[in-house]
């Protein structure tokens, strides 16, 4: 079987706009959640979010910024970081043998809302002719392809909060099948708007612990009351080991498995018993050709919702049995909030770094553990541990489940 490795990574996030800053803040337990200042939150139930700050893409994109929604800007910036990190020179590559698999759960909602307001205020003739191509969710992948001259498969999964993992997983499949030699893969999202806050808020999905934003996202804690919405992008470069070695590329980790499933349960609610999530984990482990006992760590989906965190805990117990109590598990979203379709991409970067550094990021704000969430969630402080194999879980509205398996790289 063709071996697939990670050779480059890029991040735009509430915890920092490059991998070094993101990782430092993640392992030190810093929160990137704050009060929303980009729109009036007076009437909203939730007034907090994980906002990307100090993001300045002008040098990279120039005038093209005007033709890209914010989520696309994030995607191109993160892809640039990942490709630079991997030392990819497209002049040296066969462009048709390089792919882009980058998804978004929501797409260009800023563009949609701005042009809808223009329609109401100024009439149909004033709506931008670029509204549709700026709005549609596939445009993150398309803009990366255009910007870097990548001519292989260009795919944009849309599976809600499982999007980033599905994008990376399907990229992995394309590499295994020999369709491409290299893929730029991940997810991007920027959906912090009054409309999305109204919708999520009215469905009681968001945390309303507004007085202490940094403490609002609290996965597995008895006082968790919903997720904290966030924005960002995470992109990795995947390539065959043969291709990477031929280039002399630095290797962060090896990807060895991918599993996906559907809950077939509800349009929003997770199956409370976690059967679909457990199925995806089992599929990923079987795909990796390893035993459940070989897994050392799980980067949990863990959004800080009452049903979701309990369901994931039950899924882990269902899948791993007694080994569930020997696993280290942690929740990146406790620090950055939930970046929706970008989460899988950002958390893939975190998982690769976790394995590389033998350092597990903590789950912060786990002050009063839910008695039914009784596994080892690495509370409060990062932990040094010998690690070899890790999973990354992502689960999305509609019952989409996607799980990645990474292994510490060994020649």
Steps between C-alpha positions, in 0.01 A plus 500: 500500500624848411613692808370856540680768703445858616773736383355848550247675723328838520256656747288811532321487836385684812818364664738638240553542129787259452579152625761610756272754672201268483690211655661709773163640607332160476747317725516787747123489545427849370147587394427679173137568594387857563197727469387554142579848370441453127123541524245620755435215744256690723197290407683169467500228764865423437733798483837320477708325236839386380597788272806499273690819579798676340435329168651704217490316166565807283862412423399153385178579314524865399194620312364145483376549857200681349401178320533270800274455796681485833488118512681488163764742623559271798528197273753655263708638786508163682577317175788739432644427844465125449658504155786721614551273801513198270730691262268431209607667178223453247749567221662170598173307521275355234200721573254229395647269767428743785149533645303734724245363747379791713145532629280743689185427694335838438692679225486870423224616730657846544474556125142373492386726782678808366343460158157424640518831687607676180201345323263632766658845523606575144327256269591198292730683258742579781553137606855391421548280193757308704256422781431141398861388441605671823220337698503134398685263736721341232678830442761443772629197311463680167690808612786289636514318168497828305745682724764225497442351154389158626324305222423159651170403668341801671240381748297686764311277746211656691418285802441764766747464787649181354608686186870541579544135590308382195716721278822358645363146496394514136835655409667205673289262289599674176867466594458133590334433165790661315285777349735770630844535658416789732187668639440827681214414738295641788215733585417870528216690666394851588138507610496737796201710395185628664292259292695189598500606866123548483449157346739311725386700801132437445572129471676524842822362348728783619648562842354800680773522764572852380649646817815287479567435130826312556316253725191448285621208289521217752484155339409210728428738790169468684431872443551498122208668326586509129779565255685825439497593131837575343671555165824399333669260261729200526682356200755221467711369213464125455717305260617148436806401698685428177427848367595663831828312524585579142460870582688469830194636683472525877232261631280589798295181524354217298129468423399136521120488518168667422147403591162659435141419590153647541287499814176479297339648810417874494576816303667669797520273804776244535398141559512500882651150510780594261449202270585687179807662652620164630447351155716773341777442757485125439512552124802729534686254726427211264615711207825570686545126560567551869340379822287725718762451773762663275328840529662726760308826461177644360458861392130513585228683309379620842309818421376564857136409433313294762396223260802504270774453759312221675428330168868513404601359837256213453629444146859475625395251767301302244796488263789447742348312793736486796772673296286817503618562857865473394472755219593865530228720350492877465288776352666774294163678481520579871755764400401620154129428478339309214618603154232289331622380157856608578524299822630179345773682312619693804481194725697293248784748546464466877503120483812491281680732742378299800656182361816675387560668835365225732302781662122489550312832503268536798125527532458829683198602709438141612437609859196290587508180291171349390466172690404326175806639323753304704795446264844663508451837330842646598350784707654845542865436406682345204652159565822339383448140390654252257261494204489297182142496365226762525144548374322823408120497522263734315121474503257727316135601483304243303688214663825524303790327676863506382807365681869526408785284629855637515816321611838633606719475190749215497722416202 
